[in-house]
Amino acid sequence: MKRALLFVVLPLVVGAATYFATRAPDIRLFDWTPAFIVAAVPKLHLPAIVVGSLPDAMWAFAFGSALGLVWKKPSAWMWIGACLTASIELAQAAHLIEGVFDRVDLLAMIASYFIGWRISRVGISSPHRRDAPRPIPT
């Protein structure tokens, strides 16, 4: 449970807080959030790359972490998750969903997804790890 809070919930909170602290209230997240929460977050002036890419990167990190916590070993789900992550930004490029395509966002999301997937698994036992206990031959 602690790992899920650290690797999934906290990045989502950081991403949402970045939106609240740096964006105009014309995005849907503001509509879905109670006004007292939005008002509690101080307004910040951050570099455009942080404002534009950090929330997306945090979402992708949380998604990769969630899949890494559920599936202990690399599997097809890891790659399906990576494709889903990339498809969000690519769908914006094709004008299939609302939003503006940005190569930096795409790279940040893919990198963050794999980083989240990998570090959420640190400390999880796997027979493929070098330091995993070896079976005693009989």
Secondary structure, DSSP 4 states (H G I P E B T S, - for coil): -HHHIIIIIHHHHHHHHHHHHHS-TTSHHHHHS-HHHHHHSPP----HHHHHHHHHHHHHHHHHHHHHHH-SS--HHHHHHHHHHHHHHHHHHTTSSSS---HHHHHHHHHHHHHHHHHTTTT---TTSTTSPPPPP-
